[in-house]
């Protein structure tokens, strides 16, 4: 499922994959890319869904959380509209502030009520990032992190949704 020319990166990924529900699908190539950036500046990683590739520029300590987040972009893509809409509904009902990662949190702060009501691209990107950050929080083995700012009640709701929606079936990537 994961291919990698870097044996160290490959070992790190295999350790993390043991924590996840069953995963199925074609191989995803992982690689190190120093100096990785997007239009806003330096980033820890990037997923290239059409190329089935993830590039990393992160430390070993950050790798489990970042790897799960990036892998779940592939899960989101194949999740299906029904489950994506369920997760959106969960986010719409959430009254707590904070998030489970910076990629979702800055997007959440930038949303307007119109974005949510109209399900704009900005809203849908937030939903995807929130899904991936939630997965990273649940499955990376990282118990605490400065980016985990979501309240306990909302964490429990998300954990339960993930258990019901994802954990009793193979995750398609």
Backbone as ProteinMPNN parsed JSONL, in Angstrom:
{"seq_chain_A": "XXXXXXXXXXXXXXXXXXXXXXXXXXXXXXXXXXXXXXXXXXXXXXXXXXXXXXXXXXXXXXXXXXXXXXXXXXXXXXXXXXXXXXXXXXXXXXXXXXXXXXXXXXXXXXXXXXXXXXXXXXXXXXXXXXXXXXXXXXXXXXXXXXXXXXXXXXXXXXXXXXXXXXXXXXXXX", "coords_chain_A": {"N_chain_A": [[0.814, -1.189, 0.0], [1.926, 1.301, 0.791], [4.623, 2.8, -0.791], [8.129, 3.372, -0.873], [11.302, 4.812, -1.281], [13.013, 5.476, 0.698], [14.223, 3.847, 3.381], [14.006, 4.446, 6.128], [11.878, 6.302, 6.348], [9.9, 4.634, 5.348], [9.78, 2.657, 7.411], [8.867, 4.256, 9.533], [6.316, 4.89, 8.559], [5.098, 2.339, 8.423], [4.886, 1.682, 11.142], [2.983, 3.537, 11.987], [0.774, 2.844, 10.419], [-0.172, 0.545, 11.63], [-1.831, 1.417, 13.637], [-4.163, 2.209, 12.488], [-7.569, 1.748, 11.208], [-8.412, -0.995, 8.967], [-6.984, -0.603, 5.742], [-7.425, -0.138, 2.276], [-6.53, -0.273, -1.196], [-4.846, 1.167, -4.067], [-1.221, 1.54, -4.366], [0.491, 4.128, -2.528], [2.902, 6.5, -2.93], [5.474, 7.582, -0.815], [7.663, 10.235, 0.103], [10.625, 12.142, 0.903], [10.888, 15.632, 0.821], [12.786, 18.284, 0.857], [12.452, 21.636, 2.023], [9.774, 22.077, 1.433], [6.907, 23.809, 0.324], [3.866, 25.753, 0.194], [1.486, 28.034, -1.281], [1.265, 29.742, 0.862], [3.521, 29.5, 2.387], [6.155, 27.657, 4.197], [5.517, 24.137, 4.615], [4.634, 21.061, 6.342], [4.026, 18.784, 4.889], [2.625, 17.469, 1.824], [-0.095, 16.307, -0.086], [-0.527, 14.66, -3.128], [-2.973, 13.888, -4.866], [-3.849, 12.855, -7.396], [-1.461, 11.89, -8.385], [-0.959, 9.986, -6.55], [0.755, 10.303, -4.302], [2.722, 11.381, -1.518], [4.497, 13.994, -0.148], [6.985, 14.749, 2.243], [8.242, 16.983, 4.722], [9.147, 16.986, 7.479], [9.807, 16.518, 11.009], [10.856, 13.519, 12.759], [9.366, 13.267, 15.112], [7.024, 14.682, 14.469], [6.097, 13.236, 12.327], [4.185, 10.93, 12.597], [1.633, 12.179, 13.127], [1.397, 13.958, 10.961], [1.601, 12.212, 8.783], [-0.717, 10.548, 9.076], [-2.695, 12.522, 8.779], [-2.219, 13.37, 6.078], [-2.578, 10.934, 4.67], [-5.294, 10.551, 5.123], [-6.441, 12.381, 3.42], [-6.666, 10.978, 1.073], [-8.53, 9.081, 1.894], [-10.767, 10.755, 2.383], [-11.307, 11.613, -0.222], [-12.397, 9.292, -1.356], [-14.494, 8.709, 0.27], [-17.222, 9.072, -0.126], [-20.305, 10.733, -0.869], [-22.443, 10.651, 1.006], [-21.292, 10.066, 3.553], [-19.428, 12.158, 3.708], [-21.177, 14.351, 3.789], [-22.481, 13.759, 6.197], [-20.369, 14.177, 7.995], [-19.944, 16.898, 7.535], [-22.357, 17.874, 8.559], [-22.024, 17.298, 11.254], [-19.945, 19.085, 11.821], [-21.274, 21.509, 11.315], [-23.06, 21.551, 13.424], [-21.425, 21.889, 15.586], [-20.556, 23.812, 18.333], [-18.365, 24.571, 19.726], [-15.192, 26.239, 20.029], [-11.976, 26.192, 18.386], [-9.828, 23.556, 17.084], [-8.475, 20.478, 15.733], [-6.021, 20.692, 14.625], [-3.786, 22.888, 12.916], [-4.23, 23.297, 10.174], [-6.977, 22.953, 9.785], [-7.953, 24.749, 11.674], [-7.189, 27.458, 10.946], [-8.625, 27.682, 8.617], [-11.236, 27.397, 9.544], [-11.53, 29.698, 11.099], [-11.557, 31.599, 9.098], [-13.987, 31.349, 7.86], [-17.245, 32.448, 6.833], [-20.689, 32.98, 7.778], [-22.18, 32.764, 5.457], [-20.528, 31.178, 3.869], [-20.813, 28.678, 5.09], [-23.631, 28.228, 4.923], [-23.984, 28.211, 2.131], [-22.314, 26.225, 1.373], [-19.722, 26.686, 0.299], [-16.645, 26.555, -1.615], [-14.606, 27.205, 0.179], [-15.753, 26.4, 2.629], [-16.047, 23.61, 2.144], [-13.37, 22.859, 1.84], [-12.457, 23.402, 4.403], [-13.95, 21.425, 5.802], [-12.8, 19.051, 4.801], [-10.11, 19.362, 5.72], [-10.58, 19.413, 8.466], [-11.614, 16.851, 8.872], [-9.328, 15.323, 8.207], [-7.49, 16.279, 10.125], [-8.811, 15.447, 12.429], [-8.686, 12.664, 12.12], [-5.898, 12.383, 12.314], [-5.487, 13.163, 14.953], [-6.859, 11.094, 16.234], [-5.616, 8.649, 15.381], [-2.807, 8.822, 15.219], [-1.284, 8.393, 17.457], [-0.401, 10.468, 18.894], [-0.825, 11.94, 21.803], [-1.137, 14.474, 22.918], [-0.931, 17.811, 21.771], [0.117, 21.088, 20.841], [-1.572, 22.082, 18.84], [-4.018, 20.889, 19.234], [-6.816, 22.071, 20.004], [-9.545, 21.854, 20.236], [-12.599, 21.553, 22.075], [-13.378, 19.182, 24.719], [-15.937, 17.97, 24.571], [-16.67, 18.209, 21.838], [-14.574, 16.749, 20.739], [-15.214, 14.202, 21.663], [-17.631, 13.752, 20.293], [-16.744, 13.717, 17.643], [-14.951, 11.54, 17.75], [-16.756, 9.447, 18.226], [-18.291, 9.566, 15.865], [-16.348, 8.865, 13.94], [-15.797, 6.241, 14.8], [-18.266, 4.937, 14.354], [-18.728, 5.456, 11.604], [-16.415, 4.684, 10.193], [-14.693, 2.68, 11.332], [-15.488, -0.013, 11.213], [-15.122, -1.052, 8.752], [-13.181, -1.454, 5.742], [-10.966, 1.121, 4.945], [-11.029, 2.958, 2.065], [-8.469, 3.924, -0.056]], "CA_chain_A": [[0.0, 0.0, 0.0], [2.841, 2.433, 0.816], [5.921, 2.541, -1.394], [9.07, 4.38, -0.444], [12.71, 4.503, -1.506], [13.728, 5.802, 1.93], [13.836, 2.805, 4.332], [13.635, 5.029, 7.423], [10.518, 6.82, 6.174], [9.049, 3.447, 5.219], [9.585, 2.066, 8.75], [7.996, 5.154, 10.29], [4.955, 4.745, 8.034], [4.565, 1.028, 8.822], [4.506, 1.761, 12.56], [1.747, 4.316, 12.1], [-0.317, 2.112, 9.769], [-0.702, -0.456, 12.576], [-2.83, 2.054, 14.507], [-5.333, 2.589, 11.694], [-8.469, 0.698, 10.724], [-7.931, -1.604, 7.724], [-6.894, 0.319, 4.608], [-7.271, -0.851, 1.004], [-6.413, 0.583, -2.37], [-3.575, 1.148, -4.767], [-0.086, 2.068, -3.598], [0.77, 5.555, -2.41], [4.343, 6.718, -2.787], [5.858, 8.628, 0.124], [9.03, 10.691, -0.153], [11.083, 13.363, 1.579], [11.131, 16.775, -0.055], [13.249, 19.389, 1.703], [12.032, 22.962, 1.596], [8.401, 21.989, 0.918], [6.14, 25.039, 0.525], [2.685, 26.021, -0.627], [1.405, 29.473, -1.572], [1.308, 30.507, 2.115], [4.827, 29.356, 3.03], [6.625, 26.293, 4.469], [4.547, 23.152, 5.098], [5.205, 19.779, 6.772], [3.773, 17.734, 3.898], [1.622, 17.746, 0.806], [-0.639, 15.145, -0.796], [-0.78, 14.839, -4.555], [-3.941, 12.798, -4.976], [-3.83, 12.236, -8.732], [-0.181, 11.186, -8.53], [-0.902, 8.994, -5.462], [2.057, 10.597, -3.712], [2.781, 12.313, -0.395], [5.836, 14.518, 0.101], [7.146, 15.141, 3.642], [9.364, 17.776, 5.199], [8.835, 17.111, 8.901], [10.661, 15.762, 11.913], [10.363, 12.198, 13.157], [8.335, 13.459, 16.13], [5.79, 15.143, 13.824], [5.717, 12.354, 11.22], [2.93, 10.16, 12.73], [0.458, 13.052, 12.996], [1.35, 14.496, 9.603], [1.349, 11.086, 7.88], [-2.145, 10.183, 9.137], [-3.451, 13.616, 8.16], [-2.081, 13.315, 4.616], [-3.21, 9.697, 4.194], [-6.747, 10.692, 5.173], [-6.908, 13.103, 2.237], [-7.057, 9.921, 0.139], [-9.779, 8.513, 2.43], [-11.824, 11.754, 2.132], [-11.608, 11.588, -1.654], [-13.188, 8.108, -1.672], [-15.426, 8.477, 1.368], [-18.599, 9.073, -0.607], [-21.047, 11.945, -0.511], [-23.258, 10.484, 2.216], [-20.464, 10.207, 4.754], [-18.879, 13.522, 3.758], [-22.258, 15.232, 4.252], [-22.664, 13.484, 7.63], [-19.306, 14.863, 8.73], [-20.256, 18.328, 7.44], [-23.43, 18.142, 9.513], [-21.406, 17.275, 12.578], [-19.217, 20.35, 11.961], [-22.248, 22.598, 11.383], [-23.688, 21.527, 14.741], [-20.399, 22.129, 16.607], [-20.576, 25.173, 18.882], [-17.088, 24.825, 20.401], [-14.136, 26.843, 19.228], [-10.778, 25.372, 18.3], [-9.774, 22.459, 16.106], [-7.506, 19.423, 16.051], [-4.843, 20.937, 13.807], [-3.748, 24.244, 12.377], [-4.775, 23.368, 8.809], [-8.425, 23.158, 9.903], [-8.283, 25.906, 12.507], [-7.132, 28.74, 10.241], [-9.734, 27.708, 7.661], [-12.469, 27.616, 10.305], [-11.57, 31.114, 11.492], [-11.78, 32.425, 7.905], [-15.328, 31.108, 7.318], [-18.388, 33.309, 7.15], [-21.959, 32.242, 7.814], [-22.569, 32.5, 4.07], [-19.745, 30.025, 3.403], [-21.421, 27.463, 5.639], [-24.97, 28.062, 4.344], [-23.892, 27.934, 0.69], [-21.36, 25.126, 1.168], [-18.736, 27.185, -0.65], [-15.373, 25.816, -1.678], [-13.893, 27.456, 1.437], [-16.374, 25.525, 3.621], [-15.728, 22.208, 1.839], [-11.946, 22.649, 2.157], [-12.382, 23.304, 5.864], [-14.47, 20.116, 6.201], [-11.766, 18.072, 4.479], [-8.98, 19.522, 6.637], [-11.039, 19.025, 9.795], [-11.673, 15.384, 8.828], [-7.954, 14.805, 8.228], [-6.914, 16.594, 11.432], [-9.459, 14.573, 13.408], [-8.074, 11.345, 11.951], [-4.537, 12.453, 12.852], [-5.639, 13.19, 16.414], [-7.317, 9.783, 16.704], [-4.838, 7.466, 14.996], [-1.355, 9.01, 15.115], [-0.594, 8.063, 18.696], [-0.008, 11.728, 19.53], [-1.844, 12.172, 22.824], [-1.332, 15.897, 23.155], [-0.181, 18.652, 20.845], [-0.378, 22.474, 20.942], [-2.612, 22.36, 17.847], [-5.267, 20.244, 19.639], [-7.508, 23.093, 20.795], [-10.988, 21.594, 20.249], [-13.099, 21.187, 23.406], [-13.554, 17.736, 24.974], [-17.25, 17.524, 24.1], [-16.605, 18.053, 20.38], [-13.669, 15.63, 20.471], [-15.962, 12.963, 21.892], [-18.592, 13.607, 19.192], [-15.991, 13.306, 16.446], [-14.457, 10.175, 17.959], [-17.882, 8.528, 18.043], [-18.633, 9.536, 14.439], [-15.326, 8.063, 13.266], [-15.992, 4.823, 15.151], [-19.461, 4.419, 13.674], [-18.681, 5.611, 10.146], [-15.208, 4.209, 9.51], [-13.837, 1.655, 11.911], [-15.946, -1.386, 10.986], [-14.977, -1.377, 7.337], [-11.889, -1.098, 5.187], [-10.906, 2.474, 4.416], [-10.547, 2.983, 0.697], [-7.573, 5.02, -0.402]], "C_chain_A": [[0.865, 1.264, 0.0], [4.14, 1.998, 0.153], [6.837, 3.7, -1.048], [10.483, 3.917, -0.732], [13.55, 4.732, -0.257], [13.322, 4.786, 3.002], [13.422, 3.351, 5.696], [12.2, 5.551, 7.368], [9.52, 5.665, 6.057], [8.768, 2.778, 6.559], [8.664, 2.928, 9.595], [6.544, 4.969, 9.866], [4.341, 3.422, 8.479], [4.13, 1.021, 10.28], [3.164, 2.474, 12.731], [0.566, 3.536, 11.523], [-0.938, 1.059, 10.685], [-1.8, 0.117, 13.465], [-4.152, 2.326, 13.796], [-6.304, 1.435, 11.514], [-7.885, 0.112, 9.43], [-8.01, -0.598, 6.579], [-6.709, -0.499, 3.347], [-7.196, 0.153, -0.141], [-5.042, 0.464, -2.989], [-2.466, 1.769, -3.943], [-0.005, 3.59, -3.631], [2.265, 5.684, -2.154], [4.58, 7.827, -1.772], [7.33, 8.965, -0.095], [9.341, 11.907, 0.704], [11.328, 14.433, 0.518], [11.52, 17.945, 0.838], [12.813, 20.728, 1.121], [10.627, 23.0, 1.022], [7.62, 23.245, 1.302], [4.835, 24.977, -0.267], [2.612, 27.536, -0.801], [1.45, 30.347, -0.313], [2.647, 30.389, 2.844], [5.204, 27.906, 3.282], [5.505, 25.405, 5.019], [5.278, 21.861, 5.482], [5.07, 18.701, 5.706], [2.755, 18.219, 2.885], [1.201, 16.457, 0.131], [-0.92, 15.522, -2.233], [-1.668, 13.664, -4.962], [-3.901, 12.105, -6.329], [-2.557, 11.449, -8.979], [-0.035, 10.053, -7.512], [0.452, 9.09, -4.759], [1.898, 11.574, -2.559], [4.24, 12.703, -0.2], [5.893, 15.051, 1.536], [8.384, 16.005, 3.836], [9.095, 18.052, 6.677], [9.801, 16.266, 9.716], [10.053, 14.393, 12.199], [9.223, 12.332, 14.173], [6.999, 13.873, 15.518], [5.26, 14.151, 12.794], [4.408, 11.597, 11.451], [1.674, 11.001, 12.517], [0.305, 13.56, 11.567], [1.02, 13.382, 8.602], [-0.131, 10.694, 7.888], [-2.987, 11.262, 8.477], [-3.409, 13.507, 6.638], [-2.732, 12.068, 4.032], [-4.735, 9.834, 4.149], [-7.296, 11.642, 4.112], [-7.361, 12.092, 1.178], [-8.355, 9.253, 0.588], [-10.939, 9.456, 2.131], [-12.276, 11.712, 0.679], [-12.554, 10.441, -2.004], [-14.271, 7.794, -0.636], [-16.875, 8.365, 0.905], [-19.358, 10.274, -0.081], [-21.826, 11.809, 0.784], [-22.427, 10.696, 3.477], [-19.824, 11.594, 4.843], [-19.943, 14.5, 4.262], [-22.568, 15.009, 5.727], [-21.618, 14.24, 8.446], [-19.515, 16.38, 8.673], [-21.344, 18.709, 8.442], [-22.925, 18.187, 10.943], [-20.669, 18.602, 12.827], [-20.173, 21.537, 12.072], [-22.871, 22.696, 12.771], [-22.716, 21.877, 15.863], [-20.406, 23.588, 17.051], [-19.289, 25.508, 19.636], [-16.141, 25.554, 19.461], [-12.951, 25.883, 19.197], [-10.908, 24.296, 17.241], [-8.738, 21.453, 16.562], [-6.27, 19.513, 15.162], [-4.941, 22.323, 13.201], [-4.38, 24.328, 10.996], [-6.291, 23.547, 8.814], [-8.741, 24.453, 10.644], [-8.224, 27.224, 11.746], [-8.243, 28.835, 9.203], [-11.057, 27.993, 8.373], [-12.616, 29.083, 10.671], [-11.884, 32.029, 10.309], [-13.192, 32.284, 7.337], [-16.319, 32.191, 7.724], [-19.628, 32.426, 7.239], [-22.432, 31.885, 6.419], [-21.799, 31.318, 3.494], [-20.406, 28.72, 3.84], [-22.77, 27.198, 4.975], [-24.914, 27.648, 2.874], [-22.953, 26.789, 0.349], [-20.325, 25.512, 0.107], [-17.5, 26.295, -0.654], [-14.592, 25.997, -0.377], [-14.435, 26.557, 2.551], [-15.968, 24.067, 3.384], [-14.257, 21.905, 2.113], [-11.737, 22.566, 3.665], [-12.84, 21.927, 6.332], [-13.438, 19.021, 5.956], [-10.612, 18.158, 5.465], [-9.367, 19.117, 8.059], [-11.122, 17.498, 9.906], [-10.266, 14.802, 8.967], [-7.265, 15.094, 9.559], [-7.528, 15.726, 12.524], [-8.874, 13.166, 13.329], [-6.67, 11.324, 12.547], [-4.558, 12.444, 14.379], [-5.987, 11.794, 16.94], [-6.292, 8.668, 16.509], [-3.317, 7.626, 15.01], [-0.599, 8.544, 16.346], [-0.087, 9.296, 19.422], [-1.102, 12.115, 20.517], [-2.149, 13.649, 23.038], [-0.433, 16.68, 22.203], [-0.733, 20.07, 20.982], [-1.491, 22.808, 19.948], [-3.951, 21.709, 18.192], [-6.014, 21.19, 20.571], [-9.027, 22.885, 20.868], [-11.429, 21.132, 21.638], [-13.367, 19.68, 23.502], [-14.876, 17.199, 24.415], [-17.22, 17.277, 22.59], [-15.651, 16.933, 19.983], [-14.406, 14.308, 20.618], [-16.968, 12.705, 20.769], [-17.879, 13.132, 17.932], [-15.471, 11.88, 16.578], [-15.578, 9.168, 17.705], [-18.283, 8.436, 16.574], [-17.631, 8.673, 13.677], [-15.525, 6.584, 13.556], [-17.171, 4.23, 14.39], [-19.3, 4.404, 12.154], [-17.529, 4.864, 9.487], [-14.597, 2.93, 10.047], [-14.296, 0.218, 11.675], [-15.891, -1.787, 9.519], [-13.583, -0.959, 6.881], [-11.957, 0.315, 4.611], [-10.312, 2.44, 3.022], [-9.653, 4.19, 0.472], [-7.346, 5.007, -1.894]], "O_chain_A": [[0.56, 2.209, -0.727], [4.697, 0.953, 0.491], [6.404, 4.848, -0.941], [10.833, 2.768, -0.463], [14.674, 4.238, -0.163], [12.195, 4.842, 3.493], [12.563, 2.764, 6.354], [11.401, 5.262, 8.258], [8.422, 5.728, 6.61], [7.635, 2.373, 6.819], [7.787, 2.416, 10.291], [5.649, 4.9, 10.708], [3.175, 3.389, 8.874], [3.112, 0.418, 10.619], [2.322, 2.054, 13.525], [-0.528, 3.569, 12.085], [-2.11, 0.719, 10.528], [-2.618, -0.636, 13.992], [-5.151, 2.641, 14.443], [-5.921, 0.273, 11.65], [-6.952, 0.683, 8.865], [-8.975, 0.158, 6.463], [-5.929, -1.451, 3.334], [-7.722, 1.263, -0.063], [-4.181, -0.258, -2.487], [-2.724, 2.443, -2.945], [-0.375, 4.24, -4.609], [2.812, 5.042, -1.257], [3.963, 8.89, -1.852], [8.137, 8.099, -0.433], [8.442, 12.608, 1.169], [11.901, 14.165, -0.539], [10.666, 18.53, 1.502], [12.805, 20.929, -0.093], [10.318, 23.868, 0.206], [7.662, 23.69, 2.449], [4.718, 24.252, -1.254], [3.574, 28.241, -0.501], [1.651, 31.557, -0.409], [2.882, 31.105, 3.817], [4.642, 27.008, 2.655], [4.657, 25.86, 5.786], [6.387, 21.598, 5.016], [5.905, 17.801, 5.625], [2.11, 19.251, 3.072], [2.037, 15.612, -0.189], [-1.485, 16.579, -2.514], [-1.186, 12.599, -5.348], [-3.918, 10.876, -6.39], [-2.569, 10.451, -9.7], [0.898, 9.255, -7.597], [1.186, 8.11, -4.638], [1.06, 12.475, -2.602], [5.112, 11.84, -0.101], [4.966, 15.721, 1.992], [9.422, 15.793, 3.209], [8.85, 19.19, 7.077], [10.515, 15.416, 9.183], [8.881, 14.148, 11.913], [8.235, 11.6, 14.104], [5.946, 13.456, 16.002], [4.088, 14.22, 12.424], [3.562, 11.613, 10.557], [0.758, 10.584, 11.809], [-0.803, 13.585, 11.03], [0.239, 13.596, 7.675], [-0.733, 10.527, 6.828], [-3.893, 10.957, 7.701], [-4.451, 13.548, 5.983], [-3.379, 12.149, 2.988], [-5.386, 9.301, 3.251], [-8.511, 11.701, 3.921], [-8.337, 12.334, 0.468], [-9.189, 8.897, -0.244], [-11.991, 9.008, 1.673], [-13.47, 11.768, 0.384], [-13.423, 10.6, -2.86], [-14.885, 6.728, -0.675], [-17.661, 7.628, 1.501], [-19.088, 10.767, 1.014], [-21.87, 12.746, 1.581], [-22.836, 11.437, 4.372], [-19.692, 12.145, 5.936], [-19.644, 15.379, 5.071], [-22.884, 15.961, 6.44], [-21.938, 14.863, 9.458], [-19.284, 17.07, 9.666], [-21.256, 19.749, 9.095], [-23.356, 19.02, 11.74], [-20.76, 19.171, 13.915], [-19.917, 22.468, 12.836], [-23.175, 23.792, 13.243], [-23.147, 22.136, 16.987], [-20.277, 24.492, 16.226], [-19.143, 26.624, 20.135], [-16.284, 25.485, 18.24], [-12.938, 24.879, 19.909], [-11.945, 24.146, 16.594], [-8.187, 21.57, 17.657], [-5.56, 18.526, 14.973], [-6.031, 22.859, 13.0], [-5.009, 25.336, 10.674], [-6.834, 24.222, 7.94], [-9.678, 25.167, 10.289], [-9.133, 28.043, 11.887], [-8.752, 29.922, 8.931], [-11.895, 28.739, 7.867], [-13.705, 29.647, 10.565], [-12.42, 33.12, 10.5], [-13.561, 33.023, 6.424], [-16.235, 32.765, 8.81], [-19.609, 31.267, 6.824], [-23.02, 30.824, 6.214], [-22.35, 30.54, 2.715], [-20.538, 27.782, 3.054], [-23.032, 26.086, 4.517], [-25.714, 26.825, 2.428], [-22.809, 26.421, -0.817], [-20.084, 24.773, -0.847], [-17.34, 25.409, 0.187], [-13.982, 25.048, 0.115], [-13.658, 26.01, 3.334], [-15.587, 23.37, 4.324], [-13.929, 20.81, 2.57], [-10.94, 21.76, 4.147], [-12.183, 21.318, 7.176], [-13.229, 18.161, 6.81], [-10.176, 17.135, 5.994], [-8.554, 18.535, 8.777], [-10.738, 16.927, 10.927], [-10.047, 13.887, 9.761], [-6.534, 14.246, 10.071], [-6.83, 15.314, 13.45], [-8.598, 12.547, 14.357], [-6.291, 10.359, 13.21], [-3.732, 11.787, 15.014], [-5.467, 11.367, 17.971], [-6.122, 7.828, 17.393], [-2.604, 6.639, 14.827], [0.61, 8.322, 16.28], [0.583, 9.186, 20.449], [-2.177, 12.563, 20.117], [-3.29, 14.023, 23.309], [0.678, 16.258, 21.88], [-1.93, 20.241, 21.214], [-2.275, 23.726, 20.19], [-4.937, 21.958, 17.499], [-5.859, 21.115, 21.79], [-9.72, 23.677, 21.506], [-10.702, 20.394, 22.302], [-13.558, 19.003, 22.492], [-14.921, 16.104, 23.855], [-17.695, 16.242, 22.123], [-15.891, 16.239, 18.995], [-14.245, 13.402, 19.799], [-17.137, 11.563, 20.341], [-18.367, 12.24, 17.236], [-15.542, 11.1, 15.628], [-15.366, 8.152, 17.042], [-18.584, 7.347, 16.085], [-18.024, 7.842, 12.858], [-15.431, 5.758, 12.648], [-17.069, 3.132, 13.842], [-19.696, 3.442, 11.496], [-17.649, 4.45, 8.334], [-14.027, 2.159, 9.275], [-13.519, -0.702, 11.93], [-16.538, -2.748, 9.102], [-12.897, -0.198, 7.564], [-12.889, 0.657, 3.882], [-9.203, 1.942, 2.83], [-10.027, 5.325, 0.767], [-6.615, 5.85, -2.414]]}, "name": "protein", "num_of_chains": 1, "seq": "XXXXXXXXXXXXXXXXXXXXXXXXXXXXXXXXXXXXXXXXXXXXXXXXXXXXXXXXXXXXXXXXXXXXXXXXXXXXXXXXXXXXXXXXXXXXXXXXXXXXXXXXXXXXXXXXXXXXXXXXXXXXXXXXXXXXXXXXXXXXXXXXXXXXXXXXXXXXXXXXXXXXXXXXXXXXX"}
